[in-house]
Amino acid sequence: AAWLQLGHAYRELGRLDSAAIGFQEALRRDSTLAEAWDGLRQVHELEGRLPEALEAARRAQQQAPDDPDYRLALGTLLVRMGDPDEAITWLEGVLAARPWHAVAHYHLGRALLARGDTAAGRRHLDRAEQLRRLEPLLTQAEVEVARHADALALLKLARRLLQEGYAEQTRQAVEAARALQPESPTLERLLRAMNELASS
């Protein structure tokens, strides 16, 4: 665990050579650490070494096949490397688990456009933009209910859930905040926007 944390710390500091050593040492001790494979992927990607990044992304996904974050990393990298067909498979898997994941919608839209499916690509790009527009409404709602700690905590939870792409759980957190602050016009607009997004 120490080598893994060291790898993360060095990556954050921009010391990519040292970060790579940390992740490699963690993997030398336990080659099944998906997080270390993903850290190595990030280092290789930052260095512009995309084939090595792709191999590390595949290894991370193999070690944690149900983790949407590793599917997202693999799909995004495949789009970047010009393989939209395989990318689509991984990104659709992310959206099956997290239907409001804006980044997955964006990259899936790009992959579909690259494959020539303009209508579906535009739909996913539009969905990514719709999800992105929820962020300022959440910020406004947080400011509006700042004096009500429980409602504010629920909105912060909703923001985290939205960033992770969880649709129903995000709406439930906002609905709970609205129940605590029924007079909030911003919460009303936010819920209306979320309900429109869910029904489209």
C-alpha positions as CSV (number, residue, x, y, z in Angstrom):
1,A,0.0,0.0,0.0
2,A,2.9,2.4,0.7
3,W,4.3,2.1,-2.8
4,L,0.8,2.7,-4.2
5,Q,0.4,5.9,-2.1
6,L,3.9,7.0,-3.1
7,G,3.0,6.6,-6.7
8,H,-0.1,8.7,-6.3
9,A,1.9,11.4,-4.4
10,Y,4.6,11.6,-7.0
11,R,2.1,11.7,-9.8
12,E,0.3,14.6,-8.1
13,L,3.7,16.4,-7.8
14,G,4.4,15.9,-11.5
15,R,7.3,13.6,-10.9
16,L,6.3,11.0,-13.4
17,D,9.4,8.8,-13.3
18,S,9.2,8.5,-9.5
19,A,5.4,7.8,-9.8
20,A,6.0,5.1,-12.3
21,I,8.5,3.4,-10.0
22,G,6.0,3.6,-7.1
23,F,3.3,1.9,-9.1
24,Q,5.7,-0.7,-10.6
25,E,6.9,-1.6,-7.1
26,A,3.3,-1.9,-5.9
27,L,2.6,-4.2,-8.8
28,R,5.8,-6.2,-8.2
29,R,4.4,-7.0,-4.7
30,D,0.9,-7.6,-6.0
31,S,0.2,-7.8,-9.7
32,T,-3.6,-7.8,-9.1
33,L,-3.8,-4.2,-7.8
34,A,-6.1,-2.5,-10.3
35,E,-5.4,0.9,-8.8
36,A,-1.7,0.5,-9.4
37,W,-2.3,-0.5,-13.0
38,D,-4.5,2.5,-13.4
39,G,-1.9,4.8,-11.8
40,L,0.6,3.4,-14.3
41,R,-1.9,4.1,-17.1
42,Q,-2.2,7.7,-16.0
43,V,1.6,8.2,-15.9
44,H,2.0,6.7,-19.4
45,E,-0.8,8.8,-20.7
46,L,0.7,12.0,-19.3
47,E,4.0,11.0,-20.9
48,G,2.3,10.5,-24.2
49,R,3.1,6.8,-24.2
50,L,-0.3,5.6,-25.4
51,P,0.4,2.0,-26.3
52,E,1.8,1.4,-22.8
53,A,-1.1,3.3,-21.3
54,L,-3.5,1.1,-23.2
55,E,-1.8,-2.0,-21.9
56,A,-2.0,-0.7,-18.3
57,A,-5.7,0.3,-18.7
58,R,-6.5,-3.2,-20.0
59,R,-4.7,-4.8,-17.0
60,A,-6.6,-2.5,-14.5
61,Q,-9.9,-3.4,-16.1
62,Q,-9.1,-7.1,-16.0
63,Q,-8.3,-6.9,-12.3
64,A,-11.6,-5.1,-11.5
65,P,-14.0,-5.9,-14.4
66,D,-17.1,-4.5,-12.7
67,D,-15.5,-1.1,-11.9
68,P,-17.0,1.6,-14.3
69,D,-14.0,3.9,-13.6
70,Y,-11.6,1.5,-15.3
71,R,-14.0,0.9,-18.1
72,L,-14.2,4.7,-18.6
73,A,-10.4,5.0,-18.6
74,L,-10.1,2.2,-21.2
75,G,-12.9,3.6,-23.4
76,T,-11.6,7.1,-23.2
77,L,-8.1,6.0,-24.1
78,L,-9.4,4.0,-27.1
79,V,-11.3,7.0,-28.4
80,R,-8.1,9.0,-28.1
81,M,-6.1,6.3,-30.0
82,G,-8.7,6.1,-32.8
83,D,-10.4,2.8,-32.0
84,P,-14.1,3.9,-31.7
85,D,-15.6,0.5,-32.1
86,E,-14.0,-1.0,-29.0
87,A,-14.3,2.2,-27.1
88,I,-18.1,2.2,-27.7
89,T,-18.4,-1.2,-26.0
90,W,-16.5,0.0,-22.8
91,L,-18.3,3.4,-22.6
92,E,-21.7,1.8,-23.0
93,G,-20.8,-0.4,-20.1
94,V,-20.1,2.6,-18.0
95,L,-23.4,4.2,-18.9
96,A,-25.3,0.9,-18.1
97,A,-24.0,1.3,-14.5
98,R,-24.0,5.1,-14.3
99,P,-26.5,6.6,-16.8
100,W,-25.7,10.2,-15.8
101,H,-21.9,10.1,-16.3
102,A,-21.2,13.2,-18.4
103,V,-17.7,12.2,-19.3
104,A,-18.8,8.8,-20.6
105,H,-21.6,10.4,-22.6
106,Y,-19.1,12.9,-24.1
107,H,-16.5,10.3,-25.1
108,L,-19.2,7.9,-26.4
109,G,-20.6,10.7,-28.5
110,R,-17.1,11.3,-29.9
111,A,-16.6,7.6,-30.6
112,L,-20.0,7.3,-32.4
113,L,-19.3,10.4,-34.5
114,A,-15.9,8.9,-35.4
115,R,-17.7,5.7,-36.5
116,G,-20.1,7.7,-38.6
117,D,-23.2,7.4,-36.4
118,T,-23.9,11.1,-36.4
119,A,-27.4,11.0,-34.8
120,A,-26.4,8.8,-31.9
121,G,-23.2,10.7,-31.4
122,R,-25.0,14.0,-31.2
123,R,-27.5,12.6,-28.7
124,H,-24.7,11.6,-26.4
125,L,-22.9,14.9,-26.8
126,D,-26.2,16.7,-26.0
127,R,-26.7,14.5,-23.0
128,A,-23.2,15.4,-21.7
129,E,-24.0,19.1,-22.1
130,Q,-27.3,18.7,-20.3
131,L,-25.6,17.0,-17.4
132,R,-22.9,19.6,-17.3
133,R,-25.5,22.3,-17.0
134,L,-26.8,20.7,-13.8
135,E,-23.6,21.7,-12.0
136,P,-24.3,25.5,-11.8
137,L,-27.8,24.8,-10.6
138,L,-26.4,22.6,-7.8
139,T,-24.0,25.4,-6.9
140,Q,-26.8,27.9,-6.8
141,A,-28.9,25.6,-4.7
142,E,-26.0,25.0,-2.3
143,V,-25.7,28.8,-1.8
144,E,-29.4,29.1,-1.3
145,V,-29.7,26.5,1.4
146,A,-26.3,27.2,3.1
147,R,-27.8,27.9,6.4
148,H,-29.6,24.6,6.5
149,A,-26.9,22.0,7.2
150,D,-28.9,18.9,6.3
151,A,-30.1,20.2,3.0
152,L,-26.6,21.4,2.1
153,A,-25.1,18.0,3.0
154,L,-27.7,16.4,0.7
155,L,-26.8,18.7,-2.1
156,K,-23.1,18.0,-1.7
157,L,-24.0,14.3,-1.8
158,A,-26.0,14.9,-5.0
159,R,-23.0,16.6,-6.6
160,R,-20.7,13.7,-5.8
161,L,-23.3,11.2,-7.1
162,L,-23.8,13.3,-10.3
163,Q,-20.1,13.4,-10.9
164,E,-20.0,9.6,-10.6
165,G,-22.9,9.4,-13.0
166,Y,-25.6,7.9,-10.7
167,A,-29.0,9.1,-12.0
168,E,-31.7,7.9,-9.6
169,Q,-29.5,8.4,-6.5
170,T,-28.7,12.0,-7.5
171,R,-32.4,12.8,-8.0
172,Q,-33.2,11.2,-4.6
173,A,-30.7,13.3,-2.8
174,V,-32.0,16.5,-4.4
175,E,-35.6,15.5,-3.6
176,A,-34.6,15.0,0.0
177,A,-33.0,18.4,0.1
178,R,-36.2,19.9,-1.5
179,A,-38.3,18.2,1.2
180,L,-36.2,20.0,3.8
181,Q,-36.3,23.3,1.9
182,P,-39.6,23.4,0.0
183,E,-39.5,27.1,-0.5
184,S,-36.3,27.0,-2.6
185,P,-37.0,28.0,-6.2
186,T,-33.5,26.9,-7.3
187,L,-34.2,23.4,-5.9
188,E,-37.4,23.4,-7.9
189,R,-35.6,24.3,-11.1
190,L,-32.9,21.7,-10.4
191,L,-35.5,19.0,-9.9
192,R,-37.4,20.0,-13.0
193,A,-34.2,19.9,-15.1
194,M,-33.3,16.5,-13.6
195,N,-36.8,15.1,-14.3
196,E,-36.7,16.4,-17.9
197,L,-33.3,14.8,-18.3
198,A,-34.6,11.5,-16.9
199,S,-37.6,11.4,-19.2
200,S,-35.6,12.3,-22.4
